[in-house]
């Protein structure tokens, strides 16, 4: 639905295109990104999730957006390729930096698309 601008697969509009644009656009300032550099790693923040604003890793591509949760969950969408990657675990994160296994998942998802 987010990749389709707020319209479900059945054609029903649940969100306005403007709402989706606001959700998936960076709203952080350069100063905020500098303070949060350890956590953000080339990302900004939209209304509800992270938004990639720089190409820092193979999986970080401008426009990718999603969420990383504290129990090892991650979901990201890449509008330019239509890729959706979701990982659900029950492994609590013990660092502000994503674990190697999560980075491996993102790397695989980026190269598999």
Rosetta silent file (secondary structure, phi, psi, omega in degrees, C-alpha in Angstrom):
SEQUENCE: XXXXXXXXXXXXXXXXXXXXXXXXXXXXXXXXXXXXXXXXXXXXXXXXXXXXXXXXXXXXXXXXXXXXXXXXXXXXXXXXXXXXXXXXXXXXXXXXXXXXXXXXXXXXXXXXX
SCORE:     score description
SCORE:     0.000 S_00000001
   1 L     0.000  -41.995  179.260    0.000    0.000    0.000 S_00000001
   2 L   -66.167  -40.794  177.950    2.808    2.453    0.803 S_00000001
   3 L   -64.152  -26.365 -179.821    4.597    1.649   -2.452 S_00000001
   4 L   -93.483   17.277  175.496    1.309    2.316   -4.263 S_00000001
   5 L    72.666   23.148  177.098    0.974    5.787   -2.728 S_00000001
   6 L   104.802    4.364 -178.044   -1.641    4.835   -0.141 S_00000001
   7 E  -107.330  134.359  179.453   -3.815    2.538   -2.259 S_00000001
   8 L   -72.692  168.970  176.423   -4.353   -1.121   -1.319 S_00000001
   9 L   -60.585  -24.465  178.107   -3.895   -3.998   -3.755 S_00000001
  10 L   -87.210    2.264  176.872   -7.679   -4.009   -4.108 S_00000001
  11 L    90.168    5.986 -179.482   -7.716   -0.389   -5.228 S_00000001
  12 L   -90.154  129.008  178.522   -9.022    1.148   -2.001 S_00000001
  13 E   -80.853  122.379  176.642   -7.350    4.379   -0.882 S_00000001
  14 L  -106.664  -29.468  178.358   -6.375    4.244    2.800 S_00000001
  15 L  -132.405  147.489  174.746   -3.901    7.147    2.879 S_00000001
  16 L   -71.395  154.116  177.331   -3.586   10.223    0.731 S_00000001
  17 H   -58.552  -36.200  178.170   -0.558   10.374   -1.550 S_00000001
  18 H   -64.535  -39.341  176.913    0.535   13.449    0.424 S_00000001
  19 H   -61.904  -44.777  178.924    0.408   11.472    3.694 S_00000001
  20 H   -63.211  -41.808  179.084    2.609    8.755    2.207 S_00000001
  21 H   -60.337  -43.941  179.263    5.023   11.395    0.886 S_00000001
  22 H   -66.389  -37.047  178.998    5.284   12.951    4.362 S_00000001
  23 H   -66.198  -32.425 -171.084    5.756    9.549    5.999 S_00000001
  24 L  -109.635   16.324  176.676    8.561    8.600    3.631 S_00000001
  25 L  -113.772  146.076  179.169   10.428   11.939    3.407 S_00000001
  26 L   -70.779  131.534  178.014   13.204   13.094    5.727 S_00000001
  27 L  -120.431   13.289  179.907   12.142   15.777    8.203 S_00000001
  28 L   -91.894  154.459  176.190   15.349   16.034   10.233 S_00000001
  29 L   -89.947  164.952  177.153   17.768   18.937   10.123 S_00000001
  30 H   -58.578  -39.353  179.345   21.478   18.591    9.457 S_00000001
  31 H   -64.609  -41.108  178.099   22.118   19.364   13.147 S_00000001
  32 H   -65.188  -40.562  178.448   19.730   16.612   14.278 S_00000001
  33 H   -65.320  -35.999  178.974   21.359   14.108   11.929 S_00000001
  34 H   -64.378  -45.961  179.107   24.802   15.054   13.273 S_00000001
  35 H   -62.731  -39.451 -177.163   23.713   14.456   16.887 S_00000001
  36 L   -94.818   18.863 -174.245   22.099   11.118   15.941 S_00000001
  37 H   -52.042  -43.149 -178.953   24.888    9.968   13.608 S_00000001
  38 H   -59.670  -38.925 -177.916   25.576    6.752   15.560 S_00000001
  39 H   -84.744  -36.931 -169.445   21.937    5.693   15.277 S_00000001
  40 H   -82.117  -36.208  177.098   21.031    7.103   11.885 S_00000001
  41 L    43.867   60.528  177.292   23.937    5.907    9.703 S_00000001
  42 L    83.778   14.381 -179.083   22.988    7.904    6.613 S_00000001
  43 E  -117.973  156.580  168.775   19.321    8.102    7.431 S_00000001
  44 E  -113.770 -160.642 -177.204   16.885   10.814    8.348 S_00000001
  45 E  -137.731  128.116  175.046   13.456   10.425    9.836 S_00000001
  46 L   -95.018 -167.049  177.352   10.028   10.644    8.248 S_00000001
  47 L   -85.123   79.226  177.021    6.660   10.655    9.980 S_00000001
  48 L   127.851   -5.239  179.648    6.837    7.104   11.285 S_00000001
  49 L  -176.274  175.939  179.827   10.150    5.630   10.226 S_00000001
  50 E   -78.131  154.528  178.571   13.663    6.051    8.942 S_00000001
  51 E  -136.007  122.479  177.733   14.405    7.337    5.446 S_00000001
  52 E   -70.357  129.446  179.074   17.727    6.732    3.694 S_00000001
  53 L  -119.696   -8.832  175.099   19.217   10.000    2.492 S_00000001
  54 L  -137.152  156.476  176.901   22.736    8.824    1.595 S_00000001
  55 L   -94.049   87.078 -176.333   24.201    5.733   -0.025 S_00000001
  56 L   -99.023  -26.750  179.975   26.425    4.540    2.843 S_00000001
  57 L  -136.910  166.990  179.139   26.099    0.748    2.514 S_00000001
  58 L   -56.803  -29.939 -178.326   24.868   -1.526   -0.289 S_00000001
  59 L   -89.177  -20.098  177.765   21.424   -1.601    1.357 S_00000001
  60 L   -82.823  103.695  177.027   21.249    2.137    2.098 S_00000001
  61 L  -124.723  138.302 -178.325   19.824    3.684   -1.054 S_00000001
  62 L   -50.754  129.996  178.325   18.225    7.096   -1.223 S_00000001
  63 L    99.959  -19.169  177.243   14.488    6.771   -0.767 S_00000001
  64 L   -65.021  139.409  179.079   14.480    3.465    1.129 S_00000001
  65 E  -141.138  158.838 -179.922   12.310    3.759    4.221 S_00000001
  66 E   166.344 -149.124 -172.170   11.240    1.574    7.092 S_00000001
  67 E  -150.196  144.887  170.345   11.747    0.657   10.696 S_00000001
  68 E  -123.544  124.427 -178.999   14.157   -1.181   12.977 S_00000001
  69 L  -100.831  161.274 -176.107   12.720   -2.426   16.250 S_00000001
  70 L   -71.575  -11.058  178.523   14.473   -3.208   19.502 S_00000001
  71 L  -106.771   26.934  175.084   13.647   -6.929   19.376 S_00000001
  72 L    83.896   19.088  176.579   15.394   -7.575   16.086 S_00000001
  73 L   -94.864  145.929  176.496   12.550   -6.681   13.761 S_00000001
  74 E  -152.382  140.281  175.936   13.189   -4.720   10.592 S_00000001
  75 E  -144.848  129.201  179.327   11.079   -3.799    7.599 S_00000001
  76 E  -139.672  148.824  177.988   12.167   -1.604    4.702 S_00000001
  77 E  -123.839  139.550  178.862   10.718   -0.629    1.334 S_00000001
  78 E  -119.601  100.122 -177.112   12.696    0.558   -1.680 S_00000001
  79 L   -58.001  -36.125 -176.077   10.423    2.485   -4.059 S_00000001
  80 L   -65.726  -24.665 -179.928   12.956    2.520   -6.921 S_00000001
  81 L  -116.214  -11.572 -176.072   12.975   -1.298   -7.112 S_00000001
  82 L    76.667   12.963 -177.162    9.656   -2.199   -5.467 S_00000001
  83 E   -78.892  134.384  172.777   11.557   -4.289   -2.918 S_00000001
  84 E  -123.506  124.251  178.279    9.999   -5.036    0.466 S_00000001
  85 E  -125.349  130.346 -176.839   12.188   -6.781    3.050 S_00000001
  86 E  -133.398  131.407  176.200   10.900   -7.900    6.440 S_00000001
  87 E  -128.954  125.293  179.061   12.768   -9.710    9.206 S_00000001
  88 L  -119.791  119.341  177.708   10.999  -10.786   12.401 S_00000001
  89 L  -133.128  177.723  173.321   13.048  -12.158   15.298 S_00000001
  90 L  -124.424   42.070 -178.430   12.906  -12.353   19.061 S_00000001
  91 L  -111.974  106.193 -179.286   16.499  -11.265   19.605 S_00000001
  92 L   -63.496  137.736  178.591   16.742   -8.141   21.724 S_00000001
  93 L   -82.201  138.339 -178.194   19.246   -5.601   20.487 S_00000001
  94 L  -115.557   17.019 -178.681   21.928   -4.665   22.999 S_00000001
  95 L  -151.760  152.844  175.038   23.496   -1.796   21.079 S_00000001
  96 L   -71.682  -13.959  179.195   22.352    1.286   19.195 S_00000001
  97 L   -96.953  130.161 -179.720   24.239   -0.096   16.203 S_00000001
  98 L   -56.576  141.735 -179.855   22.509   -2.940   14.325 S_00000001
  99 L   -66.323  160.411 -179.157   24.027   -6.377   14.874 S_00000001
 100 H   -57.425  -39.684 -178.490   26.074   -8.112   12.172 S_00000001
 101 H   -65.933  -31.219  177.274   23.252  -10.598   11.434 S_00000001
 102 H   -72.130  -40.417  176.770   20.847   -7.719   10.759 S_00000001
 103 H   -63.270  -37.835  176.512   23.374   -6.088    8.426 S_00000001
 104 H   -61.720  -41.990  178.013   23.775   -9.459    6.683 S_00000001
 105 H   -60.689  -48.368 -179.779   20.002   -9.589    6.165 S_00000001
 106 H   -61.655  -40.800  179.417   19.941   -6.069    4.691 S_00000001
 107 H   -62.220  -45.258  178.987   22.916   -6.882    2.455 S_00000001
 108 H   -63.224  -44.926 -179.446   21.200  -10.022    1.157 S_00000001
 109 H   -61.403  -36.496 -179.208   17.899   -8.198    0.607 S_00000001
 110 H   -71.073  -34.926 -177.156   19.709   -5.466   -1.350 S_00000001
 111 H   -88.472  -18.520 -179.311   21.548   -7.886   -3.611 S_00000001
 112 H   -81.886  -16.513 -176.045   18.611  -10.264   -4.123 S_00000001
 113 L   -86.697    0.000    0.000   16.397   -7.572   -5.618 S_00000001
